Amino acid sequence: MTTEAAESVEAAGIAPAADPGFLQRHGARIEYILIPGAALVGALAVFGGFVALYGKNPLDLYFYMYYGAFGTAFSWQNTLTRAAPLILTALCTALPAQLGMVIIGGEGALLIGALSATAAALALQGAAPIVVQIAMVIAGMIGGGLWITLSGGLRQYRGVNETISSLLLVYIALAILNHLVEGPMRDPASLNKPSTREIGAANMIGTIPGTDVHWGLVFGLVAAVAAYILIYHTTFGFAARVAGGNIRAAKIVGLSVGKLILTVCFLAGSCAGLAGMIEVAAVQGRTNANLAAGYGFTGILVAFLARQNPLAIIPVAILLGGISASGGLLQRRLGLPDASVLVLQGIIFVFVLASDALYGRLGFLKGKA
């Protein structure tokens, strides 16, 4: 169809479905919405089947999931609070993915970021709150960034698979946290549950006015938008995507692939480290074992469901945050274990991975009969 003919079709008010070239032009974009959406629906259907075997009505399940996630103002605030760290930990997976790397160590970077931020706050006791908060942000981002850079360095200079190394670093980070919290950094007053000393109420980052949602959500939104601009609207992002598409071609044209890998890994880890700082400064007020809540692992699911797109991560994180927030209501109303939402997340992940084979193979999205 020529340009003039296409303009005539649009001017005549013909629906896109009646335009034979519409699906050819936009089929790839539709795939990025249709296939993950279908995977999500399929996962919900399978989970509903398991609940039916448990003797519960799947329709009640879906209603209470919606109500617990988005049904009231309190539900929305709970969902958005949980979405904040998910956005940041998802970026920890999505950014390296632009280089063809699969980093799944966001949980470890979050823990190291939390420890670094807590150490900075405790070292600056008595300083102005704004100084302490800025120091916590910087320390958390540097700590998390360096932690994921370890995986990038091992990949670049020793050929170690980054997926394996980043996962193993999670358990090393957890061991470091337990050692410090139960040893050098332990608050003597924390008897039953080892914790560090509190960072102080004045150093907490507080909530957005008029809501119970902390400012970490704003940090996450800004980070996602900044990541999108960096990847899709800068020469650095273009270079990263070129290297991710064909690393040999990137080297031939003179791109410093090693520098790209280390820089992107640092930025990715700094996002997860910022999530750890937020959990300390907005939720916990100190560092303890509660920080290992699985946000880093759920962030992997968010990134894959969003197809590694920083902007798409925002609504997906809200959706997954809502599913997590609905767990308590499912337990009270249907008698399901609170951890049942983790089963749903696992099913979603399996469906998302399986659906990856469908991209580019849906004939009707190419305008074929």
C-alpha positions in Angstrom: 0.0 0.0 0.0 1.5 3.4 -1.0 1.7 6.4 1.4 -1.1 8.2 -0.5 -3.3 5.1 -0.3 -2.7 4.7 3.4 -3.6 8.3 4.0 -6.7 7.9 2.1 -7.7 4.9 4.2 -7.1 6.9 7.4 -9.0 9.8 6.0 -11.9 7.6 5.1 -12.1 6.4 8.7 -11.4 2.8 7.9 -10.6 0.7 11.0 -7.0 -0.4 11.4 -8.2 -4.1 11.2 -9.4 -3.4 7.7 -6.1 -2.0 6.6 -4.0 -4.9 5.3 -0.8 -3.1 6.1 -1.6 -2.2 9.7 -0.6 -5.6 11.2 2.6 -5.6 9.1 3.6 -2.2 10.5 2.5 -2.7 14.1 2.5 -6.5 14.6 5.8 -6.6 16.6 4.4 -4.0 19.0 1.2 -5.9 19.4 3.1 -9.0 20.1 4.9 -7.4 23.1 1.5 -6.7 24.7 -0.5 -9.7 23.5 1.9 -12.6 24.2 2.8 -11.5 27.8 -0.8 -10.7 28.5 -1.9 -14.2 27.2 0.9 -15.8 29.4 -0.5 -13.9 32.4 -4.1 -15.0 31.7 -3.0 -18.6 31.2 -1.1 -18.6 34.5 -4.1 -17.2 36.3 -6.3 -19.9 34.8 -3.9 -22.7 35.9 -3.6 -21.2 39.4 -7.4 -21.0 39.5 -7.5 -24.7 38.6 -5.2 -25.5 41.5 -7.4 -23.5 43.9 -10.4 -25.4 42.6 -8.8 -28.6 43.5 -8.2 -27.1 47.0 -12.0 -26.8 47.2 -12.3 -23.0 46.6 -14.2 -21.1 43.9 -11.7 -19.7 41.3 -14.0 -16.7 40.8 -13.8 -15.8 44.5 -10.0 -16.1 44.1 -9.9 -13.6 41.2 -12.2 -11.2 43.0 -10.2 -11.2 46.3 -7.0 -10.8 44.3 -8.4 -7.7 42.6 -9.9 -6.4 45.8 -6.8 -6.9 47.8 -4.6 -5.3 45.2 -6.7 -2.4 43.8 -10.2 -2.5 45.4 -9.7 0.2 48.0 -7.4 3.2 48.6 -5.5 1.2 51.3 -5.1 -1.6 48.8 -3.7 0.8 46.2 -1.2 2.3 48.6 -0.1 -1.2 49.8 0.4 -2.2 46.1 2.3 0.9 45.2 4.5 0.6 48.3 5.4 -3.0 47.2 5.9 -1.9 43.6 8.6 0.7 44.4 11.4 -1.9 45.1 10.2 -4.1 42.3 10.7 -1.3 39.7 14.3 -0.9 40.9 15.2 -4.5 41.1 13.6 -5.2 37.7 15.9 -2.6 36.3 18.8 -4.6 37.7 17.9 -7.3 35.3 16.6 -5.2 32.4 19.6 -3.0 31.9 22.2 -5.8 31.5 19.7 -7.6 29.2 20.3 -4.8 26.6 23.9 -6.3 26.4 22.6 -9.8 26.1 23.4 -10.5 29.8 21.1 -12.4 32.2 21.7 -10.9 35.6 19.6 -12.4 38.4 21.5 -11.1 41.4 19.3 -8.1 42.2 18.5 -9.5 45.7 22.2 -9.5 46.6 22.7 -5.9 45.4 19.6 -4.9 47.4 21.1 -6.4 50.6 24.5 -4.8 50.0 22.9 -1.5 49.2 20.9 -1.7 52.4 24.0 -2.5 54.5 26.0 0.3 52.8 23.2 2.9 53.4 22.8 1.8 57.0 26.5 2.1 57.6 26.5 5.6 56.1 23.6 6.7 58.3 25.1 5.3 61.5 28.5 6.9 60.7 26.8 10.3 60.3 24.7 10.3 63.4 24.2 14.0 64.4 24.5 15.4 60.9 21.6 17.2 59.2 18.9 14.7 58.0 19.3 15.8 54.4 23.0 15.1 54.5 22.4 11.7 56.0 19.7 10.9 53.4 21.9 11.9 50.5 24.8 9.9 51.9 22.5 6.9 52.2 21.4 7.2 48.6 25.0 7.5 47.4 26.3 4.7 49.6 23.4 2.4 48.7 23.9 2.9 45.0 27.6 2.5 45.1 27.4 -0.6 47.2 24.8 -2.3 44.9 26.6 -1.1 41.8 29.9 -2.5 42.7 28.2 -5.8 43.7 26.7 -6.4 40.3 29.9 -5.1 38.6 31.6 -8.1 40.1 29.5 -10.3 37.9 30.2 -8.1 34.9 33.9 -8.2 35.6 33.9 -12.0 36.0 32.1 -12.3 32.7 34.4 -9.9 30.9 37.8 -10.9 32.2 37.4 -14.6 33.3 34.6 -15.8 31.1 32.4 -16.8 34.1 28.7 -17.0 33.3 27.0 -13.9 34.7 23.8 -15.7 35.5 25.6 -18.2 37.8 27.9 -15.7 39.4 25.2 -13.1 40.1 23.0 -15.8 41.7 25.9 -17.1 43.9 26.6 -13.5 44.9 23.1 -13.3 46.4 24.0 -16.0 48.9 27.3 -14.3 49.6 25.5 -11.0 50.2 23.1 -12.8 52.6 26.0 -14.3 54.5 27.7 -10.9 54.8 24.4 -9.4 56.0 23.9 -12.1 58.7 27.5 -11.8 59.8 27.4 -8.0 60.2 23.9 -7.8 61.7 24.7 -10.6 64.2 28.2 -9.3 64.9 30.0 -6.0 64.4 26.9 -3.9 63.5 24.4 -5.5 66.0 22.4 -3.4 68.3 22.8 -4.8 71.8 19.2 -4.0 72.5 18.0 -6.4 69.7 17.7 -9.6 71.6 15.3 -11.9 69.8 15.8 -10.6 66.3 19.4 -9.3 65.5 19.3 -5.9 63.9 21.6 -2.9 63.5 20.9 0.3 65.4 18.1 2.4 64.1 19.1 5.1 61.6 16.8 7.6 63.5 13.3 8.8 62.7 14.6 12.1 61.4 16.6 10.3 58.7 13.6 8.4 57.4 12.5 9.6 53.9 8.8 9.7 54.9 5.7 9.4 52.7 4.3 11.3 49.7 1.9 14.0 51.1 -1.7 12.8 51.3 -0.8 9.1 51.0 0.9 6.3 52.9 3.2 5.6 50.0 6.8 6.4 50.6 9.0 8.4 48.3 10.7 5.3 47.1 7.9 5.0 44.5 9.0 8.4 43.0 12.6 7.2 43.0 11.6 4.1 41.1 9.6 6.0 38.5 12.4 8.5 37.9 14.9 5.6 37.6 12.7 3.8 35.1 12.2 6.9 32.9 15.9 7.7 33.1 16.8 4.2 32.1 14.5 4.3 29.1 16.0 7.6 28.0 19.5 6.2 28.5 18.9 3.0 26.5 16.8 4.3 23.7 17.7 8.0 23.3 21.5 8.3 23.9 24.5 7.1 22.0 25.6 5.1 25.0 22.3 3.2 24.9 22.6 2.6 21.2 26.1 1.3 21.7 24.9 -1.1 24.4 22.1 -2.4 22.2 24.6 -2.9 19.3 26.9 -4.9 21.6 23.9 -6.9 22.8 22.8 -7.7 19.3 26.2 -8.7 18.0 29.2 -8.4 20.2 31.7 -9.3 17.5 30.3 -6.6 15.2 30.5 -4.1 18.2 34.2 -4.9 18.6 34.8 -4.5 14.8 33.4 -1.0 14.8 35.5 -0.1 17.7 33.1 -0.2 20.7 34.7 -0.8 24.1 32.6 -3.8 25.0 34.3 -4.3 28.3 33.6 -0.7 29.4 30.0 -1.0 28.3 29.6 -4.2 30.3 31.1 -2.8 33.5 29.2 0.5 33.2 25.8 -1.1 32.6 26.3 -3.6 35.4 27.2 -0.8 37.8 24.1 1.2 36.8 22.0 -2.0 37.1 23.3 -2.8 40.6 23.0 0.8 41.7 19.2 0.6 41.0 18.9 -2.5 43.2 21.2 -0.9 45.8 18.9 2.1 45.8 16.0 -0.3 46.5 17.8 -1.6 49.5 18.4 2.0 50.8 14.7 2.7 50.4 13.7 -0.4 52.3 15.9 0.8 55.2 15.1 4.5 55.1 11.4 4.2 54.3 10.2 0.9 55.8 12.5 -0.9 58.3 14.5 2.0 59.8 17.4 -0.5 60.3 19.0 -3.5 58.7 17.9 -7.0 59.6 16.9 -10.3 58.0 13.5 -8.8 57.0 15.3 -7.2 54.1 15.6 -10.5 52.3 12.0 -10.4 51.3 12.5 -11.7 47.7 12.1 -8.3 46.0 15.2 -9.1 43.9 13.8 -12.4 42.7 10.4 -11.0 41.9 12.1 -8.2 40.0 13.4 -10.8 37.6 9.9 -11.8 36.8 8.9 -8.2 36.4 11.7 -7.6 33.9 10.9 -10.7 31.8 7.2 -9.9 31.7 8.0 -6.4 30.7 10.3 -7.7 27.9 13.2 -5.8 29.5 11.6 -2.4 28.6 12.2 0.1 31.4 8.9 1.9 30.9 6.9 -1.3 30.7 8.5 -2.3 34.0 6.3 0.3 35.8 2.9 -1.2 35.1 4.1 -4.7 35.4 5.7 -3.9 38.8 2.4 -2.4 40.0 0.6 -5.6 38.8 3.0 -7.9 40.6 3.0 -5.7 43.6 -0.8 -6.0 43.7 -0.6 -9.8 43.5 1.8 -9.8 46.4 -0.4 -7.4 48.4 -3.4 -9.6 47.9 -1.8 -12.6 49.7 -3.0 -11.5 53.1 -6.6 -11.1 52.0 -6.6 -14.5 50.2 -5.4 -16.1 53.5 -8.2 -14.4 55.5 -11.1 -15.0 53.1 -10.2 -18.2 51.4 -8.0 -19.9 53.9 -5.1 -20.1 51.4 -1.5 -19.9 52.6 -0.1 -16.4 52.4 2.7 -17.8 50.3 0.3 -19.0 47.7 0.9 -15.8 45.7 4.5 -17.1 45.3 3.2 -20.2 43.6 1.3 -17.9 41.2 4.4 -15.9 40.5 6.3 -19.1 39.7 3.5 -20.2 37.3 3.6 -16.8 35.6 7.4 -17.1 35.2 7.0 -20.5 33.6 4.4 -19.2 31.2 6.4 -16.2 30.3 9.5 -18.3 29.5 7.4 -20.7 27.4 5.7 -17.9 25.5 9.0 -16.6 24.4 9.0 -19.1 21.5 5.9 -17.4 20.1 7.5 -14.1 19.2 7.7 -13.7 15.4 5.6 -16.8 14.8 2.1 -15.5 14.9 1.1 -15.3 11.3 -2.0 -13.1 11.8 0.2 -10.4 13.3 2.1 -10.2 10.1 -1.0 -9.7 8.0 -1.1 -13.3 6.8 -4.4 -15.1 6.4 
